[in-house]
C-alpha cells in the first residue's frame, strides 16, 4: 500500500473516533442541560453532573491499570489473568 492511502485511512479513522467522542459528549451535555433546567431539586442536579464524571473516572482508571508497563515482567499478569 502506498503511504498516501495509509494516511487517508488513518485520517478517516481519526475523524470517526473524534465524531464518536463529540457525539457522546454532546449527548451527555444535553441530558445534563435537561436535568438542570427542568428540575430545581439539588439531588437531581448532583446526579446529573456526578454520574457521568464517575463513569468516566472508572473507565479511565480501568484503562490505565489494565496495561502492563513491560510485557513479561515478573509480577504482571498474562492474558488469562495468571501471575508470572
N, CA, C and O atoms as CSV, one atom per row, in Angstrom:
chain,resi,resn,atom,element,x,y,z
A,1,UNK,N,N,0.841,-1.184,0.000
A,1,UNK,CA,C,0.000,0.000,0.000
A,1,UNK,C,C,0.879,1.239,0.000
A,1,UNK,O,O,1.948,1.268,0.610
A,2,UNK,N,N,0.419,2.224,-0.675
A,2,UNK,CA,C,1.204,3.454,-0.735
A,2,UNK,C,C,0.985,4.271,0.534
A,2,UNK,O,O,-0.051,4.137,1.186
A,3,UNK,N,N,1.949,5.114,0.890
A,3,UNK,CA,C,1.820,5.934,2.098
A,3,UNK,C,C,0.617,6.872,2.061
A,3,UNK,O,O,0.052,7.198,3.105
A,4,UNK,N,N,0.225,7.302,0.877
A,4,UNK,CA,C,-0.924,8.203,0.770
A,4,UNK,C,C,-2.209,7.506,1.200
A,4,UNK,O,O,-3.030,8.087,1.909
A,5,UNK,N,N,-2.377,6.273,0.772
A,5,UNK,CA,C,-3.577,5.520,1.146
A,5,UNK,C,C,-3.600,5.277,2.646
A,5,UNK,O,O,-4.651,5.393,3.277
A,6,UNK,N,N,-2.467,4.947,3.213
A,6,UNK,CA,C,-2.386,4.710,4.655
A,6,UNK,C,C,-2.741,5.980,5.422
A,6,UNK,O,O,-3.485,5.927,6.401
A,7,UNK,N,N,-2.217,7.108,4.985
A,7,UNK,CA,C,-2.521,8.373,5.659
A,7,UNK,C,C,-3.997,8.733,5.548
A,7,UNK,O,O,-4.589,9.235,6.504
A,8,UNK,N,N,-4.588,8.481,4.398
A,8,UNK,CA,C,-6.017,8.758,4.222
A,8,UNK,C,C,-6.842,7.859,5.133
A,8,UNK,O,O,-7.798,8.322,5.754
A,9,UNK,N,N,-6.486,6.585,5.223
A,9,UNK,CA,C,-7.205,5.668,6.107
A,9,UNK,C,C,-7.047,6.058,7.574
A,9,UNK,O,O,-8.013,6.009,8.335
A,10,UNK,N,N,-5.844,6.441,7.970
A,10,UNK,CA,C,-5.632,6.882,9.352
A,10,UNK,C,C,-6.418,8.153,9.658
A,10,UNK,O,O,-6.970,8.294,10.749
A,11,UNK,N,N,-6.470,9.068,8.710
A,11,UNK,CA,C,-7.250,10.293,8.898
A,11,UNK,C,C,-8.737,9.974,9.021
A,11,UNK,O,O,-9.442,10.595,9.816
A,12,UNK,N,N,-9.214,9.015,8.241
A,12,UNK,CA,C,-10.621,8.620,8.322
A,12,UNK,C,C,-10.939,7.991,9.675
A,12,UNK,O,O,-11.975,8.285,10.271
A,13,UNK,N,N,-10.054,7.133,10.154
A,13,UNK,CA,C,-10.252,6.513,11.470
A,13,UNK,C,C,-10.247,7.578,12.563
A,13,UNK,O,O,-11.080,7.537,13.469
A,14,UNK,N,N,-9.322,8.524,12.488
A,14,UNK,CA,C,-9.262,9.599,13.479
A,14,UNK,C,C,-10.529,10.443,13.444
A,14,UNK,O,O,-11.043,10.827,14.495
A,15,UNK,N,N,-11.037,10.735,12.257
A,15,UNK,CA,C,-12.263,11.529,12.139
A,15,UNK,C,C,-13.460,10.785,12.717
A,15,UNK,O,O,-14.304,11.387,13.382
A,16,UNK,N,N,-13.537,9.485,12.469
A,16,UNK,CA,C,-14.642,8.690,13.008
A,16,UNK,C,C,-14.577,8.646,14.530
A,16,UNK,O,O,-15.597,8.814,15.199
A,17,UNK,N,N,-13.389,8.422,15.081
A,17,UNK,CA,C,-13.251,8.386,16.537
A,17,UNK,C,C,-13.587,9.734,17.157
A,17,UNK,O,O,-14.261,9.792,18.186
A,18,UNK,N,N,-13.125,10.813,16.545
A,18,UNK,CA,C,-13.436,12.147,17.053
A,18,UNK,C,C,-14.931,12.400,16.997
A,18,UNK,O,O,-15.497,12.959,17.937
A,19,UNK,N,N,-15.578,12.000,15.919
A,19,UNK,CA,C,-17.013,12.180,15.792
A,19,UNK,C,C,-17.758,11.420,16.890
A,19,UNK,O,O,-18.711,11.945,17.466
A,20,UNK,N,N,-17.333,10.187,17.185
A,20,UNK,CA,C,-17.981,9.407,18.242
A,20,UNK,C,C,-17.807,10.067,19.605
A,20,UNK,O,O,-18.744,10.106,20.402
A,21,UNK,N,N,-16.615,10.583,19.872
A,21,UNK,CA,C,-16.364,11.257,21.153
A,21,UNK,C,C,-17.220,12.513,21.265
A,21,UNK,O,O,-17.827,12.761,22.307
A,22,UNK,N,N,-17.270,13.307,20.197
A,22,UNK,CA,C,-18.067,14.533,20.225
A,22,UNK,C,C,-19.556,14.232,20.351
A,22,UNK,O,O,-20.270,14.945,21.057
A,23,UNK,N,N,-20.031,13.199,19.685
A,23,UNK,CA,C,-21.437,12.824,19.783
A,23,UNK,C,C,-21.786,12.361,21.196
A,23,UNK,O,O,-22.832,12.732,21.730
A,24,UNK,N,N,-20.925,11.561,21.798
A,24,UNK,CA,C,-21.155,11.102,23.170
A,24,UNK,C,C,-21.145,12.271,24.144
A,24,UNK,O,O,-22.008,12.363,25.017
A,25,UNK,N,N,-20.173,13.163,23.998
A,25,UNK,CA,C,-20.106,14.335,24.875
A,25,UNK,C,C,-21.330,15.224,24.689
A,25,UNK,O,O,-21.853,15.772,25.660
A,26,UNK,N,N,-21.784,15.369,23.456
A,26,UNK,CA,C,-22.983,16.163,23.201
A,26,UNK,C,C,-24.219,15.562,23.844
A,26,UNK,O,O,-25.043,16.285,24.403
A,27,UNK,N,N,-24.354,14.246,23.770
A,27,UNK,CA,C,-25.496,13.575,24.405
A,27,UNK,C,C,-25.469,13.745,25.918
A,27,UNK,O,O,-26.501,14.017,26.532
A,28,UNK,N,N,-24.312,13.590,26.511
A,28,UNK,CA,C,-24.185,13.783,27.957
A,28,UNK,C,C,-24.534,15.219,28.317
A,28,UNK,O,O,-25.234,15.461,29.299
A,29,UNK,N,N,-24.048,16.174,27.526
A,29,UNK,CA,C,-24.344,17.583,27.786
A,29,UNK,C,C,-25.822,17.904,27.681
A,29,UNK,O,O,-26.350,18.671,28.487
A,30,UNK,N,N,-26.501,17.323,26.689
A,30,UNK,CA,C,-27.939,17.566,26.534
A,30,UNK,C,C,-28.712,16.999,27.716
A,30,UNK,O,O,-29.617,17.654,28.233
A,31,UNK,N,N,-28.372,15.801,28.147
A,31,UNK,CA,C,-29.053,15.203,29.299
A,31,UNK,C,C,-28.813,16.041,30.555
A,31,UNK,O,O,-29.736,16.250,31.342
A,32,UNK,N,N,-27.592,16.520,30.748
A,32,UNK,CA,C,-27.309,17.373,31.894
A,32,UNK,C,C,-28.099,18.675,31.811
A,32,UNK,O,O,-28.648,19.130,32.814
A,33,UNK,N,N,-28.160,19.269,30.641
A,33,UNK,CA,C,-28.890,20.519,30.469
A,33,UNK,C,C,-30.369,20.329,30.778
A,33,UNK,O,O,-30.977,21.161,31.452
A,34,UNK,N,N,-30.954,19.228,30.282
A,34,UNK,CA,C,-32.365,18.954,30.552
A,34,UNK,C,C,-32.598,18.758,32.047
A,34,UNK,O,O,-33.569,19.279,32.596
A,35,UNK,N,N,-31.718,18.015,32.705
A,35,UNK,CA,C,-31.884,17.759,34.138
A,35,UNK,C,C,-31.770,19.040,34.954
A,35,UNK,O,O,-32.503,19.220,35.926
A,36,UNK,N,N,-30.867,19.923,34.574
A,36,UNK,CA,C,-30.662,21.156,35.343
A,36,UNK,C,C,-31.783,22.156,35.086
A,36,UNK,O,O,-32.247,22.810,36.020
A,37,UNK,N,N,-32.222,22.286,33.847
A,37,UNK,CA,C,-33.237,23.298,33.541
A,37,UNK,C,C,-34.642,22.879,33.954
A,37,UNK,O,O,-35.475,23.744,34.223
A,38,UNK,N,N,-34.927,21.601,34.012
A,38,UNK,CA,C,-36.281,21.158,34.322
A,38,UNK,C,C,-36.468,20.745,35.779
A,38,UNK,O,O,-37.580,20.407,36.184
A,39,UNK,N,N,-35.420,20.765,36.556
A,39,UNK,CA,C,-35.540,20.341,37.951
A,39,UNK,C,C,-34.842,21.343,38.861
A,39,UNK,O,O,-33.719,21.774,38.599
A,40,UNK,N,N,-35.533,21.699,39.929
A,40,UNK,CA,C,-34.928,22.570,40.933
A,40,UNK,C,C,-34.354,21.768,42.097
A,40,UNK,O,O,-33.768,22.331,43.022
A,41,UNK,N,N,-34.526,20.457,42.041
A,41,UNK,CA,C,-34.032,19.595,43.109
A,41,UNK,C,C,-32.511,19.464,43.005
A,41,UNK,O,O,-31.980,19.128,41.947
A,42,UNK,N,N,-31.827,19.729,44.099
A,42,UNK,CA,C,-30.363,19.675,44.111
A,42,UNK,C,C,-29.849,18.253,43.904
A,42,UNK,O,O,-28.777,18.063,43.331
A,43,UNK,N,N,-30.596,17.259,44.361
A,43,UNK,CA,C,-30.165,15.872,44.203
A,43,UNK,C,C,-30.146,15.466,42.729
A,43,UNK,O,O,-29.216,14.796,42.280
A,44,UNK,N,N,-31.153,15.863,41.990
A,44,UNK,CA,C,-31.202,15.545,40.559
A,44,UNK,C,C,-30.037,16.209,39.836
A,44,UNK,O,O,-29.405,15.595,38.977
A,45,UNK,N,N,-29.756,17.449,40.179
A,45,UNK,CA,C,-28.645,18.155,39.548
A,45,UNK,C,C,-27.310,17.518,39.915
A,45,UNK,O,O,-26.424,17.407,39.067
A,46,UNK,N,N,-27.158,17.100,41.168
A,46,UNK,CA,C,-25.928,16.444,41.595
A,46,UNK,C,C,-25.722,15.133,40.839
A,46,UNK,O,O,-24.613,14.842,40.391
A,47,UNK,N,N,-26.776,14.351,40.698
A,47,UNK,CA,C,-26.676,13.089,39.964
A,47,UNK,C,C,-26.373,13.350,38.487
A,47,UNK,O,O,-25.601,12.615,37.871
A,48,UNK,N,N,-26.976,14.391,37.922
A,48,UNK,CA,C,-26.758,14.704,36.503
A,48,UNK,C,C,-25.303,15.049,36.225
A,48,UNK,O,O,-24.791,14.737,35.149
A,49,UNK,N,N,-24.635,15.680,37.167
A,49,UNK,CA,C,-23.232,16.037,36.957
A,49,UNK,C,C,-22.266,14.975,37.481
A,49,UNK,O,O,-21.197,14.780,36.902
A,50,UNK,N,N,-22.620,14.293,38.558
A,50,UNK,CA,C,-21.698,13.349,39.186
A,50,UNK,C,C,-21.648,12.005,38.461
A,50,UNK,O,O,-20.575,11.411,38.345
A,51,UNK,N,N,-22.775,11.521,37.976
A,51,UNK,CA,C,-22.810,10.192,37.364
A,51,UNK,C,C,-21.910,10.076,36.130
A,51,UNK,O,O,-21.127,9.129,36.056
A,52,UNK,N,N,-21.982,10.988,35.165
A,52,UNK,CA,C,-21.051,10.871,34.029
A,52,UNK,C,C,-19.587,11.004,34.452
A,52,UNK,O,O,-18.716,10.326,33.908
A,53,UNK,N,N,-19.321,11.874,35.419
A,53,UNK,CA,C,-17.941,12.045,35.878
A,53,UNK,C,C,-17.422,10.768,36.538
A,53,UNK,O,O,-16.274,10.383,36.318
A,54,UNK,N,N,-18.247,10.115,37.338
A,54,UNK,CA,C,-17.830,8.872,37.988
A,54,UNK,C,C,-17.628,7.749,36.971
A,54,UNK,O,O,-16.693,6.958,37.097
A,55,UNK,N,N,-18.492,7.677,35.974
A,55,UNK,CA,C,-18.332,6.647,34.943
A,55,UNK,C,C,-17.046,6.849,34.149
A,55,UNK,O,O,-16.324,5.888,33.883
A,56,UNK,N,N,-16.759,8.078,33.773
A,56,UNK,CA,C,-15.528,8.361,33.031
A,56,UNK,C,C,-14.307,8.068,33.894
A,56,UNK,O,O,-13.322,7.518,33.402
A,57,UNK,N,N,-14.358,8.428,35.178
A,57,UNK,CA,C,-13.236,8.149,36.076
A,57,UNK,C,C,-13.002,6.643,36.199
A,57,UNK,O,O,-11.856,6.192,36.210
A,58,UNK,N,N,-14.077,5.868,36.292
A,58,UNK,CA,C,-13.935,4.411,36.392
A,58,UNK,C,C,-13.346,3.822,35.116
A,58,UNK,O,O,-12.488,2.940,35.177
A,59,UNK,N,N,-13.796,4.299,33.970
A,59,UNK,CA,C,-13.270,3.796,32.696
A,59,UNK,C,C,-11.800,4.154,32.556
A,59,UNK,O,O,-10.991,3.305,32.179
A,60,UNK,N,N,-11.444,5.391,32.852
A,60,UNK,CA,C,-10.043,5.801,32.748
A,60,UNK,C,C,-9.157,5.035,33.722
A,60,UNK,O,O,-8.030,4.675,33.382
A,61,UNK,N,N,-9.655,4.782,34.929
A,61,UNK,CA,C,-8.882,4.015,35.905
A,61,UNK,C,C,-8.670,2.589,35.410
A,61,UNK,O,O,-7.576,2.040,35.536
A,62,UNK,N,N,-9.711,1.995,34.852
A,62,UNK,CA,C,-9.595,0.624,34.348
A,62,UNK,C,C,-8.620,0.544,33.175
A,62,UNK,O,O,-7.813,-0.382,33.102
A,63,UNK,N,N,-8.690,1.504,32.265
A,63,UNK,CA,C,-7.784,1.508,31.114
A,63,UNK,C,C,-6.353,1.714,31.574
A,63,UNK,O,O,-5.434,1.067,31.073
A,64,UNK,N,N,-6.167,2.603,32.514
A,64,UNK,CA,C,-4.812,2.923,32.979
A,64,UNK,C,C,-4.177,1.761,33.735
A,64,UNK,O,O,-2.980,1.514,33.588
A,65,UNK,N,N,-4.957,1.045,34.540
A,65,UNK,CA,C,-4.389,-0.031,35.351
A,65,UNK,C,C,-4.345,-1.366,34.620
A,65,UNK,O,O,-3.687,-2.289,35.098
A,66,UNK,N,N,-5.018,-1.505,33.485
A,66,UNK,CA,C,-5.036,-2.804,32.814
A,66,UNK,C,C,-3.863,-2.994,31.861
A,66,UNK,O,O,-3.639,-4.104,31.376
A,67,UNK,N,N,-3.117,-1.940,31.587
A,67,UNK,CA,C,-1.979,-2.062,30.674
A,67,UNK,C,C,-0.716,-2.382,31.456
A,67,UNK,O,O,-0.480,-1.816,32.523
A,68,UNK,N,N,0.095,-3.288,30.927
A,68,UNK,CA,C,1.367,-3.630,31.550
A,68,UNK,C,C,2.442,-2.676,31.061
A,68,UNK,O,O,2.477,-2.316,29.884
A,69,UNK,N,N,3.320,-2.269,31.974
A,69,UNK,CA,C,4.408,-1.368,31.590
A,69,UNK,C,C,5.449,-2.110,30.759
A,69,UNK,O,O,5.915,-1.601,29.739
A,70,UNK,N,N,5.813,-3.321,31.201
A,70,UNK,CA,C,6.810,-4.119,30.493
A,70,UNK,C,C,6.218,-5.508,30.275
A,70,UNK,O,O,5.971,-6.220,31.248
A,71,UNK,N,N,5.986,-5.910,29.037
A,71,UNK,CA,C,5.417,-7.234,28.799
A,71,UNK,C,C,6.344,-8.338,29.304
A,71,UNK,O,O,7.548,-8.318,29.047
A,72,UNK,N,N,5.776,-9.289,30.017
A,72,UNK,CA,C,6.556,-10.409,30.510
A,72,UNK,C,C,7.331,-10.117,31.773
A,72,UNK,O,O,8.110,-10.959,32.220
A,73,UNK,N,N,7.145,-8.963,32.357
A,73,UNK,CA,C,7.860,-8.591,33.576
A,73,UNK,C,C,7.326,-9.408,34.744
A,73,UNK,O,O,6.136,-9.719,34.793
A,74,UNK,N,N,8.190,-9.754,35.673
A,74,UNK,CA,C,7.794,-10.534,36.840
A,74,UNK,C,C,6.779,-9.740,37.649
A,74,UNK,O,O,6.959,-8.547,37.892
A,75,UNK,N,N,5.710,-10.414,38.063
A,75,UNK,CA,C,4.679,-9.763,38.851
A,75,UNK,C,C,3.527,-9.243,38.012
A,75,UNK,O,O,2.570,-8.693,38.557
A,76,UNK,N,N,3.597,-9.404,36.704
A,76,UNK,CA,C,2.492,-8.977,35.853
A,76,UNK,C,C,1.609,-10.170,35.533
A,76,UNK,O,O,1.962,-11.313,35.822
A,77,UNK,N,N,0.477,-9.900,34.943
A,77,UNK,CA,C,-0.466,-10.944,34.603
A,77,UNK,C,C,-0.399,-11.234,33.114
A,77,UNK,O,O,-0.191,-10.335,32.298
A,78,UNK,N,N,-0.579,-12.520,32.770
A,78,UNK,CA,C,-0.631,-12.855,31.354
A,78,UNK,C,C,-2.061,-12.659,30.849
A,78,UNK,O,O,-2.907,-12.132,31.570
A,79,UNK,N,N,-2.327,-13.078,29.629
A,79,UNK,CA,C,-3.635,-12.830,29.026
A,79,UNK,C,C,-4.773,-13.542,29.739
A,79,UNK,O,O,-5.909,-13.069,29.716
A,80,UNK,N,N,-4.484,-14.669,30.369
A,80,UNK,CA,C,-5.525,-15.421,31.064
A,80,UNK,C,C,-5.703,-14.969,32.503
A,80,UNK,O,O,-6.568,-15.496,33.203
A,81,UNK,N,N,-4.917,-14.018,32.961
A,81,UNK,CA,C,-5.071,-13.493,34.306
A,81,UNK,C,C,-4.183,-14.145,35.342
A,81,UNK,O,O,-4.344,-13.894,36.536
A,82,UNK,N,N,-3.245,-14.981,34.912
A,82,UNK,CA,C,-2.360,-15.647,35.851
A,82,UNK,C,C,-1.094,-14.835,36.062
A,82,UNK,O,O,-0.588,-14.195,35.140
A,83,UNK,N,N,-0.591,-14.870,37.289
A,83,UNK,CA,C,0.659,-14.175,37.592
A,83,UNK,C,C,1.834,-14.930,37.020
A,83,UNK,O,O,1.848,-16.161,36.994
A,84,UNK,N,N,2.824,-14.178,36.561
A,84,UNK,CA,C,4.042,-14.812,36.039
A,84,UNK,C,C,5.073,-14.897,37.123
A,84,UNK,O,O,6.173,-15.399,36.891
